[in-house]
Amino acid sequence: MTDQHSAIRLSDIIGLDPKVLDLEREYGIPPFIHIHDQSLTKEVVLTLLALRPIICRQRGDKVYCVGNTRLYQLALRYIDLDQPVPVIMISSRRLDEIYRLFIAERLLLPIVSNHGRGKSKWLFEQWQNLRPALKRLWKKEPLRGSTQILRTHLKRGIVCL
């Protein structure tokens, strides 16, 4: 997977990639629902995008979001469509690359960044269920020893999901 950092108008992104939408349906991930938060402003969302650009891929003449999908959906609510936003354009057309991004964003990122408070049991169960698929995708044990490390951190309260 090669990538290229750039900025494009928010309106140039057609929407979520159909493969991402398929994965959301397959894993039962509910649609994004944003409850208005006064601490979120255009400036805050642009700052978040500077830290975590929207990951896109081009299919024909259309650009789709394949990563940082929730941040993309926030951007649609807070940023003008003509506003340039930072993106990482990936060239991969392979489904396994899209799947890796999806799993990293929806499962691994909440675990390592403490975002899924109250969901530790569910995330741990999902991790256990996904390990065979992750092993196949990465062609080795994903994050060797990670299950024991995660279990230990959860018990000690280090990871407060």
Secondary structure per residue as TSV (DSSP state, phi and psi in degrees):
chain	resnum	aa	ss	phi	psi
A	1	M	-	360.0	120.4
A	2	T	-	-103.3	154.7
A	3	D	E	-137.4	159.7
A	4	Q	E	-141.8	121.5
A	5	H	E	-81.9	134.9
A	6	S	E	-160.5	-173.1
A	7	A	E	-132.5	136.1
A	8	I	E	-135.0	161.5
A	9	R	E	-66.1	141.4
A	10	L	G	-55.8	-35.4
A	11	S	G	-69.2	-15.8
A	12	D	G	-74.5	-15.1
A	13	I	E	-89.1	117.5
A	14	I	E	-64.8	-37.3
A	15	G	E	156.4	-164.4
A	16	L	E	-70.2	141.4
A	17	D	-	-60.8	138.2
A	18	P	H	-54.4	-32.2
A	19	K	H	-68.4	-35.3
A	20	V	H	-66.3	-43.4
A	21	L	H	-61.4	-38.6
A	22	D	H	-62.6	-43.2
A	23	L	H	-65.4	-38.8
A	24	E	H	-61.1	-42.8
A	25	R	H	-65.7	-44.6
A	26	E	H	-59.9	-40.0
A	27	Y	T	-94.6	4.1
A	28	G	T	67.3	31.8
A	29	I	-	-83.1	122.8
A	30	P	-	-66.6	156.9
A	31	P	-	-60.7	155.7
A	32	F	-	-67.8	124.4
A	33	I	-	-124.8	120.5
A	34	H	-	-106.5	124.3
A	35	I	-	-93.6	125.6
A	36	H	-	-54.3	132.1
A	37	D	-	-128.6	120.3
A	38	Q	T	-63.7	-19.0
A	39	S	T	-76.1	-15.3
A	40	L	-	-89.7	126.2
A	41	T	-	-133.6	173.3
A	42	K	H	-56.3	-43.4
A	43	E	H	-64.7	-40.8
A	44	V	H	-65.0	-45.0
A	45	V	H	-64.7	-39.5
A	46	L	H	-64.1	-36.5
A	47	T	H	-65.2	-44.4
A	48	L	H	-60.2	-40.2
A	49	L	H	-66.1	-32.6
A	50	A	H	-64.9	-34.5
A	51	L	H	-79.1	-37.5
A	52	R	S	-135.7	83.4
A	53	P	-	-59.4	156.4
A	54	I	E	-68.9	134.5
A	55	I	E	-98.9	125.1
A	56	C	E	-127.5	160.5
A	57	R	E	-139.1	150.1
A	58	Q	E	-99.2	132.8
A	59	R	E	-126.2	107.2
A	60	G	T	66.9	-127.4
A	61	D	T	-99.6	12.2
A	62	K	E	-111.5	144.5
A	63	V	E	-110.8	129.4
A	64	Y	E	-120.8	149.1
A	65	C	E	-82.8	127.8
A	66	V	E	-121.0	-9.4
A	67	G	E	-151.2	155.4
A	68	N	S	56.2	44.6
A	69	T	H	-65.5	-38.1
A	70	R	H	-67.9	-38.0
A	71	L	H	-67.5	-37.5
A	72	Y	H	-59.2	-44.1
A	73	Q	H	-67.4	-33.5
A	74	L	H	-66.0	-41.9
A	75	A	H	-57.8	-38.6
A	76	L	H	-61.6	-27.8
A	77	R	H	-86.7	-26.7
A	78	Y	H	-115.5	-15.0
A	79	I	S	-117.2	140.8
A	80	D	-	-61.1	142.8
A	81	L	T	-63.8	-24.3
A	82	D	T	-84.0	-6.9
A	83	Q	S	-69.2	128.2
A	84	P	E	-68.1	137.4
A	85	V	E	-127.0	147.8
A	86	P	E	-70.9	135.7
A	87	V	E	-136.3	158.1
A	88	I	E	-116.3	116.0
A	89	M	E	-90.3	121.4
A	90	I	E	-102.2	149.3
A	91	S	-	-96.8	-9.3
A	92	S	-	-65.6	136.4
A	93	R	-	-109.8	0.3
A	94	R	-	-78.1	134.0
A	95	L	H	-61.6	-34.7
A	96	D	H	-65.6	-29.6
A	97	E	H	-69.0	-42.0
A	98	I	H	-63.2	-41.7
A	99	Y	H	-62.6	-42.5
A	100	R	H	-60.8	-45.3
A	101	L	H	-60.4	-44.3
A	102	F	H	-60.4	-49.5
A	103	I	H	-64.0	-42.4
A	104	A	I	-62.4	-43.7
A	105	E	I	-71.8	-43.6
A	106	R	I	-88.7	-21.8
A	107	L	I	-119.8	-54.6
A	108	L	I	-71.6	-42.7
A	109	L	H	-60.6	-45.7
A	110	P	H	-60.6	-34.8
A	111	I	H	-66.6	-48.0
A	112	V	H	-80.7	-18.6
A	113	S	H	-111.4	9.2
A	114	N	T	63.3	32.2
A	115	H	-	-90.6	-19.9
A	116	G	-	-97.0	45.3
A	117	R	T	-48.2	132.4
A	118	G	T	85.6	-0.8
A	119	K	-	-115.7	17.3
A	120	S	H	-61.0	-42.1
A	121	K	H	-63.6	-45.9
A	122	W	H	-62.8	-45.0
A	123	L	H	-63.2	-39.9
A	124	F	H	-64.6	-42.0
A	125	E	H	-62.5	-41.9
A	126	Q	H	-64.2	-40.8
A	127	W	H	-58.1	-47.3
A	128	Q	H	-60.5	-41.9
A	129	N	H	-68.9	-32.4
A	130	L	H	-88.5	-14.5
A	131	R	H	-53.4	-44.1
A	132	P	H	-61.0	-40.3
A	133	A	H	-68.2	-39.8
A	134	L	H	-64.9	-39.7
A	135	K	H	-61.0	-41.4
A	136	R	H	-64.4	-42.6
A	137	L	H	-69.3	-40.8
A	138	W	H	-92.7	-2.3
A	139	K	T	61.1	21.9
A	140	K	S	-163.5	174.6
A	141	E	-	-61.7	122.3
A	142	P	T	-69.9	125.7
A	143	L	T	46.5	65.9
A	144	R	T	-41.0	128.8
A	145	G	T	78.5	3.3
A	146	S	H	-65.1	-33.8
A	147	T	H	-63.2	-46.3
A	148	Q	H	-66.7	-41.2
A	149	I	H	-62.0	-46.4
A	150	L	H	-61.3	-46.2
A	151	R	H	-59.4	-45.3
A	152	T	H	-62.6	-45.6
A	153	H	H	-63.5	-40.3
A	154	L	H	-63.2	-43.3
A	155	K	H	-63.3	-39.4
A	156	R	H	-81.7	-8.4
A	157	G	T	79.6	12.3
A	158	I	S	-69.3	-38.3
A	159	V	S	-105.0	107.6
A	160	C	-	-104.1	83.9
A	161	L	-	-81.0	360.0
